[in-house]
Amino acid sequence: MLTLTETATTVVKTIVEQDPNADASGLRINGEPGAPNLTVAVVAAPEAGDSVVEADGARVFLEENASVALSDKTLDANVGENGAVNFAVIDQA
């Protein structure tokens, strides 16, 4: 199952807290079959079939293809000087 670094947990919570429905909201990661890229969006709730990863109050919803692709990965994040967020997927230790 996907895990989150402390930094990713903080970034996800910060992003999601900006949503007016933050109580149930989370960051959804979507993957297209066979596509190397993943998309990320703040959503109000997981969709049917999504896996839910919770870490210290951060909620990440994984679409089925993304869940398979990220099953042995860790989500990391960093925030650039201009405030841009970059997510990285790394192998679990």
N, C-alpha and C positions, 0 to 999 in steps of 0.2 A: 504494500500500500504506500502511496505517496506520503512523504513526510515533508515538513517545512522547517527551514532554519529559523532562528530567532528573528533575524532581520526580515525574512519573508512574512513571518507571522505579524510583525509590527506593521509592515507595509500593507498587507492585506486588510488588517483591521482599520488602518487609517483611510484607505481607499473606500472601503465598504461603509464606514461611519458617515461618509458624505452623502449617502443615499438616504432619502427621507424614511424609507422602510427598513432601516438598518437592523432592527430587531431580528428579522428573518432573512435578511439579505446575505449574499455571499459572492465570492468571485467564482465564476463558472469558466472552466477550461474545456474547450471543444476541439475535437480532432476529427478530421475527415479521413476516411479509410484510405490508406496508402499515401497520404500527403505528409510531408515532413514538418509542416508548420502547425502550430496550435494557435487558437484564438482565445482571448481572455476578455470577459465582460462582467460587469457587476449586474447581478440579477436579483429579483425579489425572493426567489425560492428555487430549489433544485427542480429539474424536470424529471418526469417519470424515467426510471432507469439510471439516473445519475447516482454515482457514489458520493458520499459526503465525508470529507476529511475535516476534522476540527482540531485546532491546536491553540490552546490558551486563548480561546475566544474568537479566533479567526476561523471562518468557514470557507471551504473550497469545495465546489461542486464539480465533479468530473463526469463529463459525457462518456458513454461506454467506450468509444475508441480511445479517448484520452486516458481513461482509467487503465486500459490494457497497456498502452504505451508508457505510462508513468508508474506502473505498479512497483518498480524497483528503483525509483528515483527520488531525489530530494529537490524541492523548489527553493531557490534562493532568490534574493532581490537586492538591488542597490538603487539608491536615489542619487542622480547626478547633481552637479552644482546648479543646474537650471531647473531642478525639481522633477526632471523626467525619470520615470521608473523603468528599470530594466529587470526583467525576470530571467533567471537562468535555471536550467534543469541539469542537475549533476547526478552522478551515480551515488547510491547510498554506500556509506562506509561499511 
